[in-house]
């Protein structure tokens, strides 16, 4: 049986909940989320373990900068082929 995995959005939501519900500092909220998911046997190797940027002015959720760069790099590599 494989390891359990979660989506980036699930992790980000848990971190945000730690910040708003439990009044944790962002770094503490990330650490707590990592500990909780790992205790449940969740593989976090595909997760950016950082606080997601706040929503944009129009309320749209922002992506982590590293995910944006990765998507741009993938798009560029497809154009080169």
C-alpha positions as a LaTeX table, in Angstrom:
\begin{tabular}{lrrr}
\hline
Residue & $x$ (\AA) & $y$ (\AA) & $z$ (\AA) \\
\hline
Unk1 & 0.00 & 0.00 & 0.00 \\
Unk2 & 1.39 & 3.43 & $-0.97$ \\
Unk3 & 1.87 & 6.45 & 1.20 \\
Unk4 & $-0.96$ & 8.88 & 1.68 \\
Unk5 & $-0.57$ & 12.19 & $-0.11$ \\
Unk6 & $-2.45$ & 15.45 & 0.07 \\
Unk7 & $-2.87$ & 18.36 & $-2.31$ \\
Unk8 & $-0.97$ & 21.61 & $-1.82$ \\
Unk9 & $-4.29$ & 23.34 & $-1.19$ \\
Unk10 & $-5.08$ & 20.97 & 1.70 \\
Unk11 & $-1.75$ & 21.74 & 3.34 \\
Unk12 & $-2.16$ & 25.48 & 2.79 \\
Unk13 & $-5.66$ & 25.37 & 4.29 \\
Unk14 & $-4.35$ & 23.58 & 7.39 \\
Unk15 & $-1.61$ & 26.19 & 7.81 \\
Unk16 & $-4.10$ & 29.03 & 7.40 \\
Unk17 & $-6.40$ & 27.41 & 9.95 \\
Unk18 & $-3.52$ & 27.22 & 12.43 \\
Unk19 & $-2.89$ & 30.93 & 11.91 \\
Unk20 & $-6.50$ & 32.09 & 12.20 \\
Unk21 & $-8.00$ & 29.62 & 14.67 \\
Unk22 & $-5.04$ & 29.10 & 16.97 \\
Unk23 & $-3.32$ & 32.47 & 16.49 \\
Unk24 & 0.01 & 30.88 & 15.54 \\
Unk25 & 2.80 & 32.74 & 13.82 \\
Unk26 & 3.21 & 31.61 & 10.17 \\
Unk27 & 6.38 & 29.60 & 10.75 \\
Unk28 & 4.85 & 27.86 & 13.77 \\
Unk29 & 1.68 & 27.12 & 11.79 \\
Unk30 & 3.72 & 25.44 & 9.03 \\
Unk31 & 5.71 & 23.36 & 11.54 \\
Unk32 & 2.50 & 22.26 & 13.28 \\
Unk33 & 0.84 & 21.30 & 10.00 \\
Unk34 & 3.90 & 19.26 & 8.98 \\
Unk35 & 3.93 & 17.47 & 12.34 \\
Unk36 & 0.20 & 16.70 & 12.19 \\
Unk37 & 0.26 & 15.34 & 8.64 \\
Unk38 & 3.42 & 13.31 & 9.23 \\
Unk39 & 1.87 & 11.82 & 12.39 \\
Unk40 & $-0.99$ & 10.62 & 10.14 \\
Unk41 & 1.49 & 8.98 & 7.78 \\
Unk42 & 1.09 & 11.54 & 4.99 \\
Unk43 & 3.94 & 11.85 & 2.49 \\
Unk44 & 4.72 & 15.57 & 2.22 \\
Unk45 & 7.50 & 15.27 & $-0.35$ \\
Unk46 & 5.30 & 16.94 & $-2.98$ \\
Unk47 & 4.30 & 19.85 & $-0.72$ \\
Unk48 & 5.76 & 23.36 & $-0.53$ \\
Unk49 & 6.16 & 23.82 & 3.20 \\
Unk50 & 5.74 & 27.58 & 3.38 \\
Unk51 & 2.96 & 30.03 & 4.02 \\
Unk52 & 0.98 & 30.77 & 0.86 \\
Unk53 & 0.88 & 34.43 & $-0.16$ \\
Unk54 & $-2.33$ & 36.23 & 0.82 \\
Unk55 & $-5.23$ & 36.40 & $-1.64$ \\
Unk56 & $-4.99$ & 38.97 & $-4.41$ \\
Unk57 & $-7.07$ & 42.14 & $-4.42$ \\
Unk58 & $-9.85$ & 40.36 & $-6.32$ \\
Unk59 & $-9.94$ & 37.59 & $-3.70$ \\
Unk60 & $-8.23$ & 35.00 & $-5.90$ \\
Unk61 & $-5.91$ & 32.60 & $-4.08$ \\
Unk62 & $-2.25$ & 33.05 & $-4.87$ \\
Unk63 & 0.13 & 30.19 & $-5.65$ \\
Unk64 & 3.50 & 29.70 & $-4.04$ \\
Unk65 & 6.25 & 31.41 & $-6.02$ \\
Unk66 & 8.13 & 28.13 & $-6.47$ \\
Unk67 & 5.04 & 26.54 & $-8.06$ \\
Unk68 & 4.72 & 29.45 & $-10.47$ \\
Unk69 & 8.37 & 29.17 & $-11.49$ \\
Unk70 & 7.98 & 25.41 & $-11.95$ \\
Unk71 & 4.97 & 25.88 & $-14.21$ \\
Unk72 & 6.80 & 28.50 & $-16.27$ \\
Unk73 & 9.83 & 26.24 & $-16.61$ \\
Unk74 & 7.65 & 23.33 & $-17.73$ \\
Unk75 & 5.91 & 25.52 & $-20.31$ \\
Unk76 & 9.25 & 26.73 & $-21.67$ \\
Unk77 & 10.63 & 23.21 & $-21.95$ \\
Unk78 & 7.58 & 22.17 & $-23.97$ \\
Unk79 & 8.18 & 25.03 & $-26.42$ \\
Unk80 & 11.81 & 24.02 & $-26.94$ \\
Unk81 & 10.99 & 20.44 & $-27.95$ \\
\hline
\end{tabular}
